């Protein structure tokens, strides 16, 4: 398998923040548009020893992803949402210079806010289809369950999430499940503007094929991202981050620009 296809598989989980945002559910019977944009550059890979190495013949990978979606308050405290990521990968390779364009796995999700608290629980499903160049010809089903919190006290804010992704076994292949922790302490600079630092880590279990463990296949990734939330008006806000990896194993070494807009309809 080429590194470019491994990148795609691992970043499906790494970029799941575009499927579940860290805000509490929208109001009952209210709709909200959400749109995500990611620009990224990946020239290296963390190997099984945690060393950052070039991709060799696969060259460098630049690209962008657009993730439009919709959120709706189905009943009080319960939000449902759907999103579809599409994008382009630009490859600079010693063997070819092909670009890849298409759709990654769509996501449907539900988020329930616990009454009287800053906590919500959620479930997110990544559906098993998309463009072959992005998800392969037989993509896995992903189910993520977790909890998030979003709270502000004075000029201090704290958002975060803890979740667990099940990568369902398929055709004798078990990709291993994933723990994910996302913490975003922040500070209110002025009304409508919050600066924060995102600290994000994933830990994936070993893969197995036909019941046999694949040695050295476990992975982890840690990145940080300075960011900000800007409330444009009563109906619209934008969140932007600049993630860059610090350490990892069997995963991508990259930096990016991510932005997500939320507009009440």
Residue pairs with C-beta under 8 A, 6 or more apart in sequence:
2 58
3 45
3 55
3 56
3 58
4 58
4 61
4 89
4 91
4 100
5 136
6 45
7 42
7 45
7 61
7 252
8 104
8 134
8 135
8 136
9 136
9 175
10 204
10 219
10 221
10 250
10 251
10 252
11 252
12 104
12 105
12 126
12 135
12 142
13 142
13 165
13 178
13 180
13 202
13 204
14 202
14 221
14 251
14 252
15 38
15 65
15 85
16 107
16 124
16 126
16 144
16 165
16 180
17 182
17 200
17 258
18 36
18 38
18 65
18 67
18 69
18 83
18 85
18 258
18 260
19 69
19 81
19 83
19 107
19 109
19 124
19 126
19 144
20 109
20 111
20 122
20 124
20 144
20 146
20 148
20 161
20 163
21 34
21 239
21 260
21 262
22 148
22 150
22 159
22 160
22 161
22 182
22 184
23 150
23 159
23 262
24 111
24 113
24 118
24 120
24 150
25 73
25 77
25 78
25 79
25 111
25 112
25 113
25 120
26 32
26 71
26 72
26 73
26 79
26 264
27 73
28 73
28 74
28 75
28 76
28 77
29 72
29 73
30 72
30 73
30 264
30 265
31 70
31 71
31 72
31 73
31 264
31 265
32 70
32 71
32 72
32 262
32 263
32 264
32 265
33 68
33 69
33 70
33 71
33 261
33 262
33 263
33 265
34 67
34 68
34 69
34 70
34 71
34 81
34 83
34 260
34 261
34 262
34 263
35 66
35 67
35 68
35 69
35 260
35 261
35 263
36 65
36 66
36 67
36 68
36 69
36 83
36 85
36 258
36 259
36 260
37 64
37 65
37 66
37 67
37 257
37 258
37 259
37 260
38 64
38 65
38 67
38 87
38 256
38 257
38 258
38 259
39 63
39 64
39 256
39 257
40 61
40 62
40 63
40 64
40 65
40 254
40 255
40 256
40 257
41 60
41 61
41 62
41 254
41 255
41 256
42 55
42 60
42 61
42 62
42 252
42 253
42 254
43 54
43 55
43 60
43 61
43 253
43 254
44 52
44 53
44 54
44 55
44 253
45 52
45 53
45 54
45 55
45 251
45 252
45 253
46 52
46 53
46 221
46 245
46 247
46 248
46 249
46 250
46 251
46 252
46 253
47 53
47 249
47 250
48 216
48 217
48 249
48 250
49 249
50 247
50 248
50 249
52 248
52 253
55 61
56 94
57 93
57 94
57 95
58 91
58 93
59 91
59 92
59 93
59 94
60 91
60 92
61 89
61 90
61 91
61 92
62 89
62 90
62 92
63 87
63 88
63 89
63 90
64 87
64 88
65 85
65 86
65 87
65 104
66 85
66 86
66 87
67 83
67 84
67 85
67 86
68 83
68 84
69 81
69 82
69 83
69 84
69 107
70 81
70 82
70 83
71 79
71 80
71 81
72 79
72 80
72 81
73 79
74 80
77 112
77 113
77 114
77 115
78 110
78 111
78 112
78 113
79 110
79 111
79 112
79 113
80 108
80 109
80 110
80 111
81 108
81 109
81 110
81 111
82 106
82 107
82 108
82 109
83 106
83 107
84 103
84 106
84 107
85 103
85 104
85 105
85 106
85 107
86 102
86 103
86 104
87 101
87 102
87 104
87 134
88 99
88 100
88 101
89 99
89 100
89 101
89 133
89 134
90 99
91 97
91 98
91 99
91 100
100 131
100 133
100 134
101 131
101 133
102 130
102 131
102 132
102 133
102 134
103 130
103 131
103 134
104 130
104 131
104 134
104 135
105 126
105 127
105 128
105 129
105 130
105 135
105 139
105 142
106 126
106 127
106 129
106 130
107 124
107 125
107 126
107 127
108 124
108 125
108 127
109 122
109 123
109 124
109 125
110 122
110 123
111 120
111 121
111 122
111 148
112 120
112 121
112 122
113 119
113 120
114 120
114 121
118 149
118 150
118 151
119 147
119 148
119 149
120 147
120 148
120 149
120 150
121 145
121 146
121 147
121 148
122 144
122 145
122 146
122 147
122 148
122 163
123 143
123 144
123 145
124 142
124 143
124 144
124 145
125 141
125 142
125 143
125 144
126 141
126 142
126 143
126 144
127 141
128 139
128 140
128 141
129 135
129 139
130 139
138 170
138 171
140 167
140 168
140 170
140 173
140 175
141 167
141 168
141 170
142 165
142 166
142 167
142 168
143 165
143 166
143 168
144 163
144 164
144 165
144 166
144 180
145 163
145 164
145 166
146 161
146 162
146 163
146 164
146 180
147 161
147 162
147 163
148 159
148 160
148 161
148 162
149 158
149 159
149 160
149 161
150 158
150 159
151 157
151 158
151 159
152 158
152 188
154 188
155 187
155 188
156 185
156 186
156 187
156 188
157 185
157 186
157 187
157 188
157 194
157 196
158 183
158 184
158 185
158 186
159 184
159 186
159 196
160 181
160 182
160 183
160 184
161 180
161 181
161 182
162 180
162 181
162 182
163 179
163 180
164 177
164 178
164 179
164 180
165 177
165 178
165 180
166 177
167 174
167 175
167 176
167 177
167 178
169 175
172 209
172 210
172 211
173 207
173 208
173 209
174 207
174 208
174 209
175 204
175 207
176 204
176 205
176 206
176 207
176 208
176 217
176 218
177 204
177 205
178 202
178 203
178 204
178 205
179 202
179 203
179 204
180 200
180 201
180 202
180 203
181 200
181 201
181 202
182 198
182 199
182 200
183 198
183 199
183 200
184 196
184 197
184 198
184 199
184 227
185 196
185 197
186 194
186 195
186 196
186 197
186 229
187 194
187 195
187 196
188 194
189 195
191 231
192 230
192 231
192 232
193 228
193 229
193 230
193 231
194 228
194 229
195 226
195 227
195 228
196 226
196 227
196 228
196 229
197 224
197 225
197 226
197 227
198 224
198 225
198 226
198 227
198 241
198 243
199 222
199 224
200 222
200 223
200 224
200 225
200 243
201 220
201 221
201 222
201 223
202 219
202 220
202 221
202 251
203 218
203 219
203 220
204 218
204 219
204 220
205 218
206 213
206 214
206 215
206 217
206 218
207 213
207 214
207 217
208 214
216 250
217 250
218 249
218 250
219 248
219 249
219 250
219 251
220 247
220 248
220 249
220 251
221 245
221 247
221 248
221 249
221 251
221 252
222 245
222 246
222 247
222 248
223 243
223 244
223 245
223 246
224 243
224 244
224 246
225 241
225 242
225 243
225 244
225 258
226 241
226 242
227 239
227 240
227 241
227 242
228 239
228 240
229 237
229 238
229 239
230 237
230 238
230 239
230 240
231 237
232 238
234 264
235 263
235 264
236 261
236 262
236 263
236 264
237 261
237 262
238 259
238 260
238 261
238 262
239 259
239 260
239 262
240 257
240 258
240 259
240 260
241 257
241 258
241 259
242 255
242 256
242 257
242 258
243 254
243 255
243 256
243 258
244 254
244 255
244 256
245 251
245 252
245 253
245 254
245 255
